[in-house]
């Protein structure tokens, strides 16, 4: 396994209020793994299996965004989020007809020449990797497997995988699955291989975005005691596993999701600017088959 550097994104802390609540459906059944964001801020969390959640806000008048596949997105004031009811979404899914699917050929796409891998604690944001379509994929057009390189200090840590179409502006668009795709991961630095062949997904001709979302839930939580070298007082440090490894690569754009919306990073425009920029991109590969 190649060596990598561990980088942590640190946040400055201010005075926050803790908002506690539960997310349920119309039958009062808890909804697990709901993505919860403070609108327009990089602060988020995930509901537990019990539907309960906690999130820090600087002002309870701020909006919280609740999102889970299979349910309508809801925006509600933090002060009113003690019980959040989500309504189911009626999906109009197109019938998928798979003919002559042989699975006798396979190719892996998304590899990078970068030899330096770095692990990020990316907090609540979602990082997406874009896979463009190429004519050479025509004979292996089905997405059979997603691979993602992770580092976890515990077994059975879980993440949420997203698959997005490309919208008219080139942003990640509609999700290609009709319910949340939660994956359990192995311990250690591992190339996790996730079988998605049952979804019968075909690589769209305008490309696809594949993204991962860290689940900020109790079972993924790691708490350590860290000694402050100045005060000699032990403090708690809380992190969430797994860490996902990134490559430092050249790209024309990079998309991240935080605060309830997608953000596009592009090269700064100067007279000497390159059409590409150096960015950290999650190590995600796709395996295509016929």
N, C-alpha and C positions, 0 to 999 in steps of 0.2 A: 504493500500500500504506500502511495506517495506521501511524503510529509506535508503537513499543512500547518498554518498559523491559526490560532484562535483569537478572534476579535470580538469584543463585546460592545454593543451600542449602549451607552450609559445615558440615563435621563436625569435631568435636574429635577429635584422634588420640591413642590410647593405645598401649600395647605389644601388638602383635598377632603371631600366628604365621601364616605362609603355608601353606595347605593346597593341595597340588597333586594332581591326579588326572585320570582319564579316565572318561567315561560311555559305555557300550557296551550293545548289545542282547544277547540270548541267543546270537546267532551271532558275538559278539565284533566286530560292526561298530560304529564310532563313531556316536554320536547327536549331531548338531549342535543348537545353540540351545536346550539344556535350561536351564530357569530353576532357579537354585540359590539357596537362601535359608538364612541362619542363623536357626534357629527363634526367633520372638518378638523379633527384632532387625531394624532397617532396614539390613541388610548383605546384599548379594546380588551375583550375577554370572551370566554366561551361558557355556555351553560353546562352544568354537570349532567350526568346521566339522570339525576333526579329532577332536572329542569331548573335547579336553583343557580343563581349567579351573584357575584359581587363585582362592582366596578367603581373606580375612583373618579370623581368629577370635581372640578373646581367650583362649579355653580350648578345647583340642582335645577336651574331653569334651562340648562343646556339640553339638546335633543340627544336621545339614544336611538340607534338604528339596529333593528333586530332582523336577521336574515337567515333563512334556512331553506334549502331546496325542498320543494313540495308544499311550501307555505308562502303566503303573500308577505312581502317585506312590510315592516311597520316602523314608523317613526313616532316616538313618544317622549314627552318631557321626563327627565330623570326623576323628578319629584313624584311622578305618577306611575312609576315602573314597579310597584310592589307585586302586582300580578299582571302579566302581559299575555294576552290571548292572540294567537296567530291563526288566521283562517287558511284552510287548505287551498292550494292552487289547482285549478283544472287544467291539466296539460293536454294539448292537442298534438300528441306525438305521431309522427309519420310512421306508417308501417314499414318495417325493414325487411327487405327480401334479399337473402344471401344465396347466390347461386354459384355452383362450382367452386366452393371454398375448399381448397386442397391442403393448405398449410404445408406445402412441400418446399417452399422457398421462404427465406427470411433475411431481412437486413436490419441493422441497427443504425439509427440516425441521431444526431445531436452531439456527437463527440467533439471535444475541443483539443487543440494542440497544447494548451496550457499545462505546465508541469507543476505549478504551485497551487495547491488547494487550500482554501481558508474556510474555517467554520464560523458562522455568524449566529449569535443569538439575536434574531431579527425582530423580537418582540411580537406585537400583534399583527404586523402588516403581512400582506400576501404578496409573494414574489412570483412573477410569471415568466416562463420561457417560451419564445415563439419558435415554431417549427414551420418553415415555409414549405410549400408543395413544390416538387420537382417532377418533370415528365418521366424521369427514370423510376419513379415510385409507382407507375401505372400498373406494373405487374405484381406489386406487393402493396396493395392499397389499404389492407385491413390493419388496424392497430391492435396488436396482440398483447403487448406488454409495455409497462412504464417502469423504468429503472430510476431510482433516486439514491444518491449517496448521502448517508446520514451517520451521525455519531451520537450514540445514546448510552448513558451510564446505567440504564435499567432495561430489562426485557419487557416487551409488550407495550412500549410507548406507542402513542397513536397520533396520527396526523390526518388532516382532511385533504383529499386530492380534488382539484378542480380541472375541468376540461371546458374550454371556451371556444366558441366560433369567433370569427373576426367580423366586426361591424363595419359599416360603410365608411367610418373615419379611421379604420385600422386599429381601433382599440379592442381589447377583449370584450366580446359581446355576450350573447346568450349562452348559458351553460348547456352542455350537450347531454347531461344526465338529468334524470327527473327526481333524484333524491341524493342526499349527502353520501359521499363515498369515503368512509372512514377505514383507515388501514392500520393494522398493528405491525410494529417493527421489531426487528431483532436487536439485541444488545451489541454494542461495540461499533467500530467503524466498518460499516457494511454497505455494499451495493444492494439495496432492497429491490427485488424483482416482483412487480405487482401485475398479476394476470388480469387483463381487462377484455379478454376475447369474448366473454359472454355478453358484452355490451354491443357487439357487432358494429363497432365504429369504423367508418371509412375516413381516411385523412382527407379533409376538404381541399378543394383546389385553390382556395385562397388562404390555406394554412390553418394552423390551430395553435392556441395558447394552452400550455399545461402549467398548472400552478399548485403550490402546496400551501396549506394554512396550518400554523402551529395551534394546537388545542391547549388553551390555558386552563387546564382542569387539574383537580387534585392528584389524580393518578400519574400525571406527567410532571408533578412538582418536586423539585429538589431543594432542600433547605440545608445550608451549611453555616457553621459558626466561624466568622472571620475576626481575627484579632486586629484591632486598630493599632498600628505601630506607635502612634503618638499618645493616645489616651490609655492604651493597654486594656481597653474595654472590648469584650466580645460582642459582635453584632451579627444579626442574622442576614444571610444573603440568599435570596430566593431566585431560582432560575427554573425554566421549564425545558424539558427534553422533548424531542431530540434536537440536536443541532444539525442543520443541513449544510453540506459542504458546497462551496462556490468556486467557480473559475474566474480568473481575471482575463476578460476577452474584449475584443473590438466589436462594437455593435453600433448600428445606426440609431437605435432607440432601446429603451428599457421601460417596462410597465410595472408599477407597484400599486397595491390597493391599500389605502388607509383612510380613516375618517369617513368611511362609507362611499368612497369613489375611487376611480382609477386615476393615477398620475403618470404622465409620460415624461421621461427624461430624454432629452436630445442634446447633441453637441452644441456648445455655445457658438454663435455666429460671429466670426471675426474674419479679417482679410486672409489670414493664414490658417484658418480653421480647416480641419479634416472633416470629411463627411461622416466619419465614424469617431466614436469615443471609447475610452477604456472603462469598462464597468464590471462589477461583480455579478455573475449570473449563476443561478443554482445549477448543480450538476444533475441534469435530468436527461435521460435518453428515451427514445421510443424504439420498440421493435415492431417492424412491419412484416406482414406475411401475405401470401396469396390465398 
